Amino acid sequence: MRLLAVFVAAALIFVGVWLDYRSQVARAASAASGTGNTETAPAPSADPAPGLPGHRADLGHLPDDSLLGFVEIPAGPFLMGSDPGIDTLAYDVEQWSAGQPQGTVDVPAFFIGRSEVTVAQFGAFVRATGHAADPQALAGPPLHPVAFVSWPDALAYCRWLEELLRDSPATPPEVSSLLAEGWRVTLPSEAQWEKAARGDDGRIFPWGNELRRDRANFATGRPAPAGELACPECPYGLSDMSGNVWEWTRSPWQPYPYDEADDREGIEGDALWVMRGGSFSDPVRNVRVAIRGAAGPDVRREFIGFRVVIARDRARTG
């Protein structure tokens, strides 16, 4: 019990210091550019990106393929967490316990976005619903990952996208069938996210155990277009699972060992919510597949975005 308390304390210190530092940087950058006001603004009346090549304007600018940019992650176990004997950059909060640094988690099949949600995709949601988004979320280039989104913003997008895909006759048959069978569009759980990032072989980075700067956007100080850096060595071909923007999950912060049941308890409470993957401003230590961050639900920052999953409705969260 004492060890778990130490893990939690270390995590909260890390997250608190990190978010305070990054918010100072964000405020300084906003002041310098004259964009410091983060009051919500009316949604734009016209689509600024009506004809993005390879994307479906009628389906919220999702990729134009048979699964709309979603990739199937097969059911099965994977190794979650970090063994400092293998990964020397591991934080204590990534270890399950002193005697068992990693644990095996069995995850049912699900589908996850190949790329992070983009400005164009989030903008389609805001225009359709009038959602009170931070204006800075819509200010970037259409194909950049959306940022300045809170946890409720991300869940609201998921609910809208699910409704759009359920109702539209243009939705591809395979996606329509999943939704008709009760699958949901939502944020990934922490376990889903990590399995999608590392596969089942316990690798340190999505592409393997050695650092590669051509596979992730980190320590650059600026975001890159979502999916610009391909990762053919990644187990499921996903992009930006390391770097670009931190990604919200639907898992509340909890010390390891991971227990999926905790993702269903107190889901509406005032929790810290887990973020994964690191960002364009982070060092290499923060872009490993096991890195864990967390923030309050209303936090909106230039380095926090999200991606979505289609998963069985084992726990209604969105």
N, C-alpha and C positions, 0 to 999 in steps of 0.2 A: 504494500500500500504506500509506504514511504517512497519507494522507487518511482511509482506511478505519479505521485505528487511532484517529485522532482522533475519528471519528464514534462508534466503539464506546465509547471512554473517556467521551465526553460523555453518551452514553446511560446508561451505568452510574452515572455521578455523579448524573444527573437522577433515575433510578429509586431509587437508594439514599437520597438525601436525601429524596425525596418519601415513600417508604415509611417511613423513620424518623420523619418528621414526623407522618404519618397514624397510625402505630402509637402514638405518644405521645398523640395526641388520643383514639384509641380506648381506651387504657389509662386516661386521665383520666376519660373518660365512664363506663367500666365501674366504676371506683372510686367515682364519685359515685353511681351507681345500685345499687351492691352486686352487680354481675354480673361481677366481674373474673375469676372462676374459669372457665377455658375447658376443664376436663376433660370428656371425653365422658361422655354419660349414656345410660341405656337408652332405646331407641326407645319412644315412646308407644304404648299398646296400642289406642287408638281413633283414628279419623280425626277431627280437630277441624274439618274442613270437608267433611262428607259430601255436601252439597247445594249447591255453588256454582252459581248460575244461569249457563247458557251453557257449562258445563264438564262433561266426562265423568268421573264418579267411577270408572267401571269401567276407564278408560284413563288412570289417573294424573292426573286433573284437567286433561287437555289440553282446549283449546277444542273445542266441539261443532260442527264443520263438516266438510266432506268431506275436508279435508287436515289436520284436527286442529291448526289454527293455523299450519301451515307455508305458506310462500309460495315460489313458483318464481322463481328468478333465472335468466334465460336465458343460454345460452352466448354468449361473445363477449369482445372486448377491452375494457379500461377503462384509465384513466390513474391510476397509483398513485404516491403520494408527494406532495411539496409543492414548488411553485416560489415562492421567497420574493419574486419580482417580482410575483406575483399575491396570494399569501397572506403578508402581512407578519408574521403571528404564528408562522410556521413555525419549527420547531427544525431544527438541522443534521441530526439523525438521520433526518429525514423526506425528505432529499434523496438521490437516487441517486448523484450525484457533483457536483463543482463545475461541470463542463461540461454535465451532463445532470441537472437537478433532478428530473425525473419520468421514469417509464418505462411502457411499455405492456405489460400482462399479459393473456394470453388465458385465460379461466377457463371450464371446462366448466359446463354447467347443473347446478344443485343446488337444494335446498329449504332454507329457513332459517326458524326460529321468528319469527313476527311480533312476539313479545314475549320479554322475558327470562324464564328459568325462575323460577317463583314459589315461595314458601314452601310452598304446598299441594302443588305438583308434586314438589318435593324431599322433602317429608314423606312422600308416598306411597311413594317409593323407600326411605326409611329404615325405614318400618314394614314394608315387604315383605321387606327384606333384612337388617335389623338392622345396617346399615352404621354404623360408629362416627363419627357426625357431631358437629361442635361443637354443643352444645345451643343456642347463640345463633343457629344457622342456622334453627332451627325456632321461634324465639321471636317472630318478626314476624307481622303480619297475613297471612292466607292468600294474598291477591292482591298482596302486595308482592314485589319481586324477592328471591330468596334471596341471602344474603350469608354471610360467614364460611365460605366453601367453598374448599378447596384445589384445585389442579389434578387430583390423583388423585380427589378427591371428584367433580369434574365429569365425569371420564371414567367413573367407576363408575356414575354416574347414566345416562350415555349407553348403556352396555352393558346396564343393566337395562331402560331404555326400549325399546331395540331388541328385546330378548327378549320383553318384554311385547307389543309390537306384532306381532311375528312369530307369537306363539302364540295371541293372542286372536282368537276368531271375530268379535268386535265391531269390529275394525279396519276402517276404510273401505277399499273395494276398491282405490282408487288407491295408497294407502299400502302396502297388502299387496303389490300388484304390484311396487312399487319394491323392497321388501325381498326379495321372491322372486327378483328379478333380480340380487341381490347388492349393492344399495345399503346403506349403513351409517348408523346414527345415531351422530354424533360431534360434536366441537367443530369450528367453522369454522377453516379456515386463515386466516392473516393476509390473504391476497389475497381469499379468499371474503368475509371480513368487510368489507373496504374496498369491494369492488365492491357488495355489498348496501347499504352505507351511502350511497355517493355516485353509483351508476349509472355511466354512461359519459361524462359531460360534465365531469368534473374539478372539481365544485363543492366549496366549502370546508366547508359544513355539509350535513347530509342534506337540508335543505329549500332550499338555495341558497347564495348568497355573502354574504348579509347576516345579521347576528345577529338572532335572534328568541327572546325569552324565553318565548313561549307554545308553543314546540315542543319544549322540553327542560327537564329538571329538573337545574339546575346552580347552584352557589353559593347553595344554600338551607340546607345543613346537615342535611337529612333526606331519606330516600327517599320516593318516591311510588308508588302502586300501578302495577304493570307495565301499560303500555298506556294509562294515564290520559290522557296527552297525545297526541292523534292528530296525525298528520303527513301530511295529504293531498298536500303538495308533495313529499314524499319519493319517490324514484323507484319504490320497490316497496311503499310504504305501511307500512313497518316503524316500530315505536315504540321510543323510548329508545336509538337508535343513538348519540345524544349524551346523556351524563349518566345519571342514576339510579345505576347501578353500573358499574364497569369490568367488562369481559367477557373471560374467559379465551379464548384460541385454542389450537389444537394446534400452532402454529408455535414452534419454539425461537428465542430471540433471535439475530438475525444482522444484520450491517450490510447496507444496500442496496448494489448492486442486488439486488432480490428474486429468489430462485431456488427454485422449488418443490421441487427435488431435496433441498435442505437440510432440508425438513420431514420427509424420510424417513430421514435419516442421524442416527444417534445418538439416536433417539426415546426410548430408555429411559435415556439418560444423565442426568447431574446438570446439567441446563441451566436457564437462565432461560427462562420461557415468556412469550410476548407477550400483553399485554392491550390492549384497545382501547376507545375511546369516552368515557373520563372518567366522573366520578361526580357525585353530588349535592353534594359538597363542593368541587368543582374550579372554577377560574375559566374564563372563556371560552376561553382559549388551549388548555385541555386537553379541550375537547369538540368540536374540529374532527375531520372524518372521517379525517385523516391522522395524528392523534396516536398515538404509540407509547409504551406503558409495558411493563414486564416485572417479573417477580418469581419467586422460587424456588418450586418445586412445592408445598412444604408451607405456604406463607403462607396464612393465613386472616384476613381483615379485614372490617370492617363495610361497606366500599365496593367489595368484589370479588364479582362473581357471574358469570353466564354465560348464553348461549343456545346452542341446538343446531342442527345441520344434518342433513339426509339427503342423502348424496352417494355417488357411485360409489366403490367400494372400490379407489381407485388406490394407496392406501398405508394399510395396516392400522395404526391408531394407537390404537384403543380397545377 
